[in-house]
Amino acid sequence: MITVRPAAERGYFDHGWLQTHHSFSFAGYQDPAQMGFRALRVINEDWVAPGQGFGMHPHRDMEIVTWVLEGRLEHQDSLGHRGTIGVGEAQRITAGRGILHSEFNPSDDEAVHLLQIWLLPGVRGRQPEYQQQPVPPQPGLTLLASPSGECGSLTMHTDNRLYVAALDGVLAAELPLAPGRQAWVQVTRGAVTVNGTVLTAGDGAALSDEEAVRLSSTAPAEALVFDLG
């Protein structure tokens, strides 16, 4: 079964310096029917204006992944980490027992477009951690984050995996799902057919009781695919 979360039905706020869409309930957007899916709690699609950003603020007990679609994002945190991530790079924060961080657009003239993703951790109260690394582009499915950091992926402390699917209009991709596992697909660019259903940029979909996630496209496209316990 596939249940579509259309882009146009997400929560939306225009704060001037920030335009943001919330796939699930977050901050000022609250919908009891949209509280997340399995361990996936937040998918925010943000556009941050040049020279603007999120000031230092706290998080606890979340696995946070940032995926940049356009522009660059500068990070700083209470653990002493500082760095800038761009397209083709990924960032993971284990908030654990508590971390402060800021995210800032260092550009003078270009907005940064990104997805921020939160997943519930397997164990609460961990030591906070930060990780940032490039994700070499390749066609098909690339493992972006996993519990063990396998295949050079980011290490998340949760029994879930995150893939990026790069489709070129010819190549299809398939992710088998073990019994009891479910999936979420979030389209980031272009149009993607997911198990027979066409999704466009900003759309998401929950897949339950499916043997696999099957993705294809007729033109270059990208999606994030979550394998959820």
DRENNUTOR-738078 format. One line per 8 residues: number of its first residue (from 1); their letters; for each residue x, y, z of N, C-alpha, C. Coordinates in steps of 0.001 Angstrom, whole numbers. Layout:
N
NUM) A) X,Y,Z,X,Y,Z,X,Y,Z  ...
// end
This chain:
229
1) MITVRPAA) 847,-1197,0,0,0,0,879,1243,0  514,2214,-815,1253,3467,-858,294,4613,-526  708,5463,400,-90,6612,818,696,7872,519  173,8709,-362,900,9891,-827,666,11074,98  1748,11794,369,1694,13059,1104,2027,14163,95  1006,14784,-541,1280,15757,-1608,2029,16988,-1097  2926,17493,-1925,3715,18673,-1561,2827,19842,-1166  1735,20047,-1903,875,21213,-1675,108,21143,-356
9) ERGYFDHG) 41,19959,255,-699,19818,1514,201,19920,2740  1495,20115,2540,2399,20268,3678,2158,21599,4393  2590,21674,5640,2572,22966,6324,3554,23919,5667  3193,25197,5573,4062,26170,4907,4094,27469,5696  5314,28032,5831,5490,29328,6480,6500,30145,5695  6214,31423,5529,7145,32376,4922,7540,33374,5996  8765,33223,6516,9265,34094,7573,10112,35235,7016  10078,35429,5709,10916,36451,5098,12299,35885,4789
17) WLQTHHSF) 13088,35671,5808,14437,35107,5638,14405,33601,5402  13254,32975,5753,13111,31522,5648,11756,31176,5059  11778,30364,4003,10561,29727,3520,10685,28239,3818  9652,27670,4421,9774,26296,4885,8485,25513,4697  8628,24265,4279,7517,23320,4156,7750,22184,5142  6699,21804,5883,6793,20732,6872,5941,19545,6424  6579,18412,6165,5823,17205,5810,5035,16688,7001  5591,16869,8217,4936,16427,9442,4816,17601,10410
25) SFAGYQDP) 4000,17416,11431,3786,18471,12418,5117,18953,12977  5258,20285,13034,6522,20882,13483,6266,22336,13840  6754,22748,15019,6661,24149,15457,5215,24637,15330  4974,25686,14537,3637,26266,14436,2669,25488,13583  3147,24446,12907,2249,23614,12106,1945,22337,12874  665,22148,13222,271,20969,13976,-938,20311,13325  -771,19043,12967,-1835,18251,12375,-1769,16866,13008  -2761,16491,13825,-2714,15185,14501,-2598,14015,13539
33) AQMGFRAL) -2997,14198,12288,-2903,13126,11312,-1526,13039,10661  -672,14010,10949,661,14052,10336,1719,14254,11415  1960,13202,12195,2908,13271,13304,4201,12512,13012  4377,12085,11773,5546,11315,11401,5143,9962,10855  6144,9161,10506,5893,7809,9992,6980,6903,10543  6556,5914,11353,7517,5055,12042,8506,5930,12831  9814,5713,12653,10803,6511,13382,11057,7871,12739  10505,8092,11555,10716,9347,10838,9782,10410,11419
41) RVINEDWV) 10381,11435,12003,9579,12424,12733,9490,13773,12039  10517,14190,11319,10536,15513,10683,11152,15414,9298  10500,16015,8313,11116,16344,7027,10732,17781,6727  11687,18689,6890,11470,20097,6584,12263,20469,5349  11595,21062,4381,12263,21572,3194,12380,23081,3347  13614,23574,3421,13870,24976,3747,14607,25695,2625  14259,26973,2454,15030,27908,1634,15451,29042,2562  16752,29188,2806,17274,30204,3716,17918,31307,2889
49) APGQGFGM) 17514,32546,3142,17987,33692,2365,19481,33937,2597  20145,34596,1643,21572,34913,1803,21838,35681,3102  22910,35279,3793,23311,35970,5011,22410,35721,6203  21510,34759,6124,20559,34472,7203,20731,33037,7680  20057,32690,8777,20152,31322,9258,19501,31126,10608  19666,29938,11125,19126,29549,12424,20203,29803,13473  19920,30683,14435,20877,30946,15493,21072,29736,16395  22012,29831,17312,22321,28722,18204,21067,28309,18980
57) HPHRDMEI) 20723,27017,18896,19511,26517,19547,19741,25054,19940  18969,24550,20923,19229,23207,21449,18392,22116,20786  18908,20885,20836,18161,19678,20478,18538,18576,21458  17615,17623,21626,17873,16444,22441,17286,15215,21750  17985,14101,21870,17465,12781,21529,16794,12720,20168  17499,13209,19166,17086,13030,17778,18322,12727,16942  18132,11923,15901,19149,11750,14867,18767,12709,13735  19619,13684,13464,19300,14762,12529,20220,14659,11316
65) VTWVLEGR) 19621,14584,10137,20384,14512,8884,20023,15722,8037  21029,16391,7487,20822,17527,6589,21348,17173,5205  20515,17433,4202,20853,17155,2805,20641,18436,2010  21720,18992,1450,21665,20264,736,21363,20013,-736  20381,20748,-1258,19980,20631,-2661,20584,21733,-3529  20738,22928,-2954,21343,24054,-3669,22024,24953,-2648  23153,25551,-3036,23840,26482,-2154,24721,25786,-1135  25066,26534,-77,25934,26007,968,25390,26415,2330
73) LEHQDSLG) 25711,25597,3343,25218,25806,4699,26390,25705,5669  26529,26706,6525,27619,26722,7506,27096,26261,8861  27801,25308,9456,27400,24707,10726,28380,25085,11835  27835,25280,13055,28660,25457,14247,27908,24847,15418  28628,24187,16359,27924,23565,17476,28714,23672,18776  28056,23267,19860,28627,23372,21203,29707,22342,21462  29923,21406,20541,31018,20449,20668,32308,20983,20056  32220,22156,19426,33399,22764,18830,33549,22512,17345
81) HRGTIGVG) 32568,21852,16727,32643,21600,15294,32210,22832,14508  32873,23027,13388,32493,24098,12480,32846,23673,11063  31906,23828,10149,32161,23420,8779,31059,23907,7869  31283,23780,6572,30311,24184,5571,30008,22994,4680  28732,22737,4445,28336,21639,3581,27608,22183,2354  27765,21485,1241,27117,21886,7,26492,20695,-680  26138,20873,-1935,25530,19803,-2717,26513,18632,-2817  26004,17429,-2609,26860,16254,-2650,27544,15951,-1337
89) EAQRITAG) 27157,16652,-273,27672,16373,1068,26498,16139,2008  26741,15416,3072,25693,15129,4045,26208,15385,5454  25292,15714,6343,25623,16019,7735,24709,15212,8646  25288,14695,9737,24498,13982,10737,24831,14505,12120  23799,14793,12910,23956,15180,14304,23210,14175,15167  23899,13570,16112,23244,12821,17174,23081,13796,18336  21842,14245,18565,21623,15255,19605,21815,14664,21003  21440,13406,21169,21688,12713,22429,21205,13477,23644
97) RGILHSEF) 22082,13566,24648,21696,14193,25919,21603,15711,25806  21982,16261,24650,21808,17695,24425,22945,18313,23640  22599,19102,22624,23587,19801,21824,23001,21137,21392  23857,22145,21270,23487,23439,20696,24136,23540,19322  23391,24052,18342,24011,24251,17032,23345,25408,16299  24057,25936,15317,23516,26964,14431,23772,26538,12998  22882,26966,12095,23015,26684,10665,22792,28001,9931  23752,28408,9094,23782,29754,8525,24120,29681,7041
105) NPSDDEAV) 23481,30530,6263,23795,30634,4843,24898,31677,4666  26123,31274,4313,27227,32229,4237,27263,33037,2939  26383,32735,1999,26417,33408,706,25876,34833,797  26415,35702,-51,25915,37077,-139,24754,37209,-1108  24571,36213,-1989,23584,36405,-3045,22802,35148,-3431  23043,34032,-2777,22388,32783,-3156,21689,32155,-1964  20411,31819,-2149,19695,31096,-1098,20254,29680,-989  20127,29088,189,20475,27678,347,19170,26899,496
113) HLLQIWLL) 19066,25820,-258,17872,24971,-297,18267,23617,278  17565,23178,1299,17977,21963,2004,16794,21213,2579  17043,19953,2911,16116,19163,3703,16759,18891,5054  15985,19126,6119,16429,18687,7442,15491,17581,7896  16097,16486,8353,15379,15246,8647,15675,14838,10083  14642,14484,10830,14818,13971,12192,14259,12553,12259  15024,11671,12890,14551,10325,13199,14718,10062,14684  13798,9299,15234,13888,8933,16643,15061,7993,16855
121) PGVRGRQP) 15829,8174,17923,16984,7308,18179,16560,5972,18760  17468,4994,18642,17206,3704,19261,17324,3763,20774  18251,4585,21267,18493,4743,22701,18618,6235,22993  17956,6684,24027,18030,8096,24410,19247,8349,25300  19649,9611,25375,20688,10013,26307,22105,9704,25884  22342,9478,24597,23700,9216,24114,24572,10469,24208  25867,10243,24114,26804,11345,23966,26540,12017,22610  26407,13336,22566,26188,14009,21281,27356,13786,20320
129) EYQQQPVP) 27039,13735,19023,28043,13510,17989,27737,14372,16778  28780,14608,15979,28634,15336,14716,29438,14626,13636  28875,14572,12437,29559,13918,11316,29182,14635,10028  30166,14808,9173,29954,15460,7882,30869,14791,6860  30332,14490,5677,31173,13839,4683,30550,13962,3299  31387,13866,2254,30861,13871,887,30150,12565,574  29190,12653,-310,28495,11475,-811,28740,11422,-2314  29690,10597,-2772,30014,10568,-4205,28781,10247,-5034
137) PQPGLTLL) 28458,11084,-6021,27268,10822,-6834,27451,9574,-7695  26415,8748,-7747,26427,7586,-8615,24988,7240,-8967  24749,6696,-10138,23376,6366,-10539,22800,5253,-9679  21489,5276,-9514,20819,4272,-8699,20766,4679,-7244  20831,3697,-6359,20703,3930,-4922,22069,4016,-4256  22265,5056,-3455,23473,5206,-2648,23066,5289,-1186  23682,4474,-342,23384,4500,1088,23952,5770,1697  23072,6588,2284,23459,7878,2840,23710,7795,4343
145) ASPSGECG) 22889,7006,5053,23044,6880,6503,22512,5526,6944  23193,4919,7948,22819,3585,8408,23269,3402,9855  22759,2355,10532,23143,2147,11932,24626,1868,12130  25277,1238,11151,26669,834,11325,27651,1665,10511  27145,2635,9741,28036,3407,8888,28603,2594,7743  27901,1531,7360,28390,643,6308,28485,1367,4965  29347,852,4113,29549,1387,2758,29931,2863,2778  30570,3291,3856,31003,4680,3944,29898,5666,4240
153) SLTMHTDN) 28748,5186,4695,27615,6076,4980,27770,6760,6333  26943,7770,6559,26848,8374,7884,26351,7327,8877  26712,7487,10149,26293,6545,11185,25151,7136,12002  23968,6543,11897,22821,6953,12711,22575,5918,13803  22253,6383,14990,21994,5474,16098,20494,5145,16150  20040,4486,15100,18637,4104,14974,18556,2994,13933  17600,2078,14090,17499,929,13200,16771,1310,11910  17355,2240,11183,16763,2736,9956,17887,3086,8990
161) RLYVAALD) 17569,3084,7716,18558,3421,6692,17990,4464,5748  18869,5323,5268,18488,6388,4351,19341,6274,3094  18674,6250,1947,19335,6178,649,18996,7418,-169  19891,7788,-1070,19563,8770,-2100,19485,8018,-3420  18388,8242,-4141,18178,7598,-5445,18398,8643,-6528  19415,8435,-7357,19699,9314,-8484,19255,8592,-9755  18236,9134,-10401,17644,8506,-11575,17911,9380,-12800  18216,8731,-13922,18604,9490,-15112,17581,9432,-16235
169) GVLAAELP) 16393,8884,-15952,15378,8769,-16973,15414,7436,-17696  16490,6682,-17510,16632,5362,-18137,16773,4289,-17065  17714,4509,-16151,17998,3530,-15108,16900,3533,-14048  16411,2357,-13675,15466,2207,-12576,16228,1734,-11335  15605,1828,-10161,16230,1393,-8913,15204,637,-8088  15694,-333,-7328,14802,-1124,-6481,15469,-1383,-5141  14707,-1193,-4063,15187,-1466,-2715,14282,-2521,-2088  14766,-3761,-1918,13959,-4781,-1245,13693,-4384,213
177) LAPGRQAW) 12523,-4747,704,12157,-4485,2088,11982,-5814,2818  12674,-5975,3928,12543,-7187,4726,11157,-7225,5367  10659,-8403,5726,9355,-8503,6381,9285,-7601,7613  8200,-6870,7721,8010,-5972,8847,8580,-4580,8650  9411,-4388,7614,9978,-3073,7334,9012,-2268,6464  9044,-962,6626,8237,-69,5814,9150,1009,5239  8619,1840,4371,9475,2800,3672,8762,4140,3511  9572,5160,3390,9099,6495,3022,9969,6987,1878
185) VQVTRGAV) 9350,7590,865,10070,8191,-257,9749,9669,-292  10792,10504,-378,10638,11947,-491,11322,12403,-1768  10557,12923,-2716,11127,13354,-3986,11735,14746,-3819  12991,14886,-4229,13695,16163,-4075,13851,16922,-5387  13898,16182,-6511,14019,16827,-7825,13268,16000,-8854  12607,16696,-9785,11991,16007,-10903,10766,15203,-10512  10456,14204,-11326,9304,13333,-11108,9775,11886,-11051  9260,11148,-10084,9669,9759,-9860,8419,8896,-9750
193) TVNGTVLT) 8426,7768,-10437,7358,6781,-10282,7772,5808,-9189  6948,5716,-8145,7230,4867,-6985,6148,3798,-6905  6517,2563,-7147,5566,1438,-7108,4295,1761,-7897  4502,2373,-9072,3400,2660,-9975,2724,3995,-9786  3113,4749,-8753,2517,6048,-8470,3507,7158,-8793  3080,8155,-9553,3970,9243,-9939,3979,10316,-8850  5196,10646,-8382,5400,11709,-7396,6287,12776,-8014  6039,14025,-7655,6883,15117,-8131,7577,15782,-6953
201) AGDGAALS) 8502,16691,-7237,9343,17307,-6202,8492,17855,-5064  8860,17488,-3853,8127,17901,-2658,7139,16880,-2164  6710,15972,-3042,5792,14906,-2620,6539,13872,-1788  5820,13283,-855,6329,12142,-108,5328,11010,-182  5751,9823,220,4837,8686,220,5288,7660,1233  4306,7115,1975,4555,6017,2899,4218,4715,2200  5105,3727,2319,4890,2413,1722,4809,1376,2832  3667,719,2911,3429,-301,3934,3070,-1613,3259
209) DEEAVRLS) 3538,-2714,3827,3231,-4056,3316,3622,-4210,1853  4771,-3660,1496,5329,-3814,154,6611,-4648,253  6890,-5429,-775,8098,-6245,-775,9332,-5448,-1166  9123,-4333,-1860,10252,-3528,-2328,9765,-2129,-2665  10719,-1210,-2718,10470,127,-3252,11042,127,-4671  10193,407,-5643,10613,394,-7052,10490,1806,-7605  11605,2344,-8104,11644,3725,-8559,12094,3802,-10012  11458,4690,-10764,11872,4954,-12132,11512,6385,-12480
217) STAPAEAL) 12034,6878,-13594,11747,8237,-14035,11887,8304,-15544  11340,9356,-16131,11488,9571,-17565,12465,10697,-17861  12999,11331,-16823,13978,12413,-16950,14800,12421,-15668  15941,13115,-15647,16749,13145,-14419,15929,13562,-13198  16089,12825,-12103,15312,13060,-10882,16085,12512,-9690  15649,12928,-8501,16290,12463,-7266,15237,12285,-6184  15436,11289,-5330,14557,11061,-4188,15357,10508,-3028  14893,10772,-1821,15428,10130,-622,14509,8981,-270
225) VFDLG) 15106,7845,65,14352,6633,376,14739,6153,1766  13749,6008,2636,13962,5584,4013,13474,4147,4182  14350,3261,4658,14018,1891,5024,13839,1903,6540  12596,1727,7000,12241,1989,8393,11796,722,9120  12329,555,10335,11959,-604,11141,10617,-424,11816
// end
